[in-house]
């Protein structure tokens, strides 16, 4: 497993790097075939001390992407919290895959950024990603694993772009656009 540690608005000290490498190295025990784990540690200038350090962990394993993000007053607490969240996501992922009795070989889409309301509203980030064909059920699983409210995917059956989203009642909705 390749571990990439990056710092945003902060230097990654040797002490932090050793701590992260030691604890993140255990991820292999929970999920086999991890290709890459990427940790981004950010120091923000938030008013609340509780939200000063942000840890975002992304794990890529055999065509699946799992992502978790946590905030805490110090970098070690933020990392521990994001690692615990990742362990829970891995367990949920493994349980779902076992329930189906098969493992999907296709590479799933990277995360789609959620829209945050701000005033004034403006586009602050553009994200590009490769869209690979997948079924509706696989798209719903990927959306849940990423923790998003919606997910854009190429429908393997129709060959068209679709959006799956979580409804307030807990079910899913599917948007199939038609050109006029």
N, C-alpha and C positions, 0 to 999 in steps of 0.2 A: 504494500500500500504506500502510495506517495502522499506525503502530508505537506501541504503548502500553507504557510502561516504568513499573513500580511497584516500590516498595521496601518491604520488610517488616522492621521492626526496624533500619532504616538510612535515611539520607538519600541521595537520588540526586544526586550532585554534577554540575556542568556538564561536568566532564572525563569522567566516566563516561557521561553522556548523549550527548555528542558522539562518544565512542568507539563506543558501541553503535549510534547512528544511522548512522555511517559504515560499520561492518561489516555490520549487519543490512540495510542498504539494498541490499546485493548479492544478497540472497535472490531478488529478482525475476529475476535472470539464470538461476537454476537452476529456478525454478518460476513459470510464468506465472499470471496471474489470482489473485494473493494478495490477498485482501480485507483481512486483518488479521493482524498479528503482535503477540503479547503476551509481554512479558518480565517475569518477576517475579524480583527479586533479593532474597534473604533473608540476613540475618546471624543465625546461630544461636549459641547459647552452648554449642556442643559442646566436649567435653574435648579432642578431637583437633583440632589446628590445620588438618589436612588437610580437615576437613569444615565449616569455619567459614562459608563463603559458598556459597549454593545458588543456582543459576540455572536457572529453568524457562522454556522457550521453547515457545509454542503458536502454530502457524501455521494459519490458516483460509484455504483456497483452493478456490473453486468446489465447495463441498459436501464437502470433505475436511478432516479435522483431523489435524495431525501434532503430536506433543508430544515434547520431550526435556528431561531434567533431569540436571544435573551438579553436583558439589561440588568445591571447591578452597579453598586457603588464602587466596586473595584474589579480589576481585570480577572483575578482568580475566581471570584464568586460568579462573575458573568460566564466564564468558561465552564465552571462546574455545572451551572444551571443549564447551559446549552447542551452540554454532554448528557446530562440526565434526560433532557427532552429528546435528544437524538436516540438514546437507548429505548425510550418508550415508542418512538416512531418505528424503529427497527423491529421491535416486537410486534407492533400492529401490522407492519408490512409482512413479516414472516407468517403471522397468523392468517392473513388474507390469502397469501399465496398457497399455504398448506390447505386451506379450505377449498381451493379450486382444484388442487391435485396436479398443478402444472406450474412451470416457471416460464414467464414470457421472455423471449430472446430479443425482441425488438428494443431499440434504444428509445426511451421516452423523452418527451420534450423538456427543455429547461423551464424553470419557473417563469410564469407570467407575472409581472409586477402588478400589485393591487393598486387601485386608484385611491388616493387620499384627497379628501376635500381640503382645499386651502383657499384663502381669499387674498388676492385675486387668483383665479384659476388660470394655470398655464401648464404647458407640457414641460416637465422638468427632466424627463428621461425618456429616451427612445431605446427599445430593446429589439434586437434581431435574433432569431433563432431558426434552426432547421426544423421544418415540420415534416414528421414522418407519419405514415399511415398507421392507424390503430382503431380498434373497436370502441364503441361507446362505453362499454363496461371498463375497459382498460383506461380510458380517458377519465372516467369518474374516480377510479382508484388513484391515478396519478394526481388528480386535483386534490383529493383528500390527503395524500401523502405530503403534498407541498403545503397544505393548510390554506389554500386559496378558495375564494367563493366562486370562481369561474375558471375555465380552462379552454384554450383554443387548440384544436387538433384537426388533422386531416382524416376524415372518415374513410376507413379502409373499404367499406361496402359501396359508398357512393362516389368516392374520389374527390369530394368537395370539403371545403373548410367548414367546420361546425364549432359551436361553442356549447359546452356543457356547464351548467351552473347549479348551485345549491339553492333550493327554494326554502322559504320560511318554514314550511311544514315538514322539512327534513328530507323531502324527496328531491329528485333532480329534474331539471328542465333542459331541453335540447333546442338550440337555435340553428335552423338550417336556412341560411340566406338564399334568396332568389334574386337574380338580376332582373330589373324591369326592362 
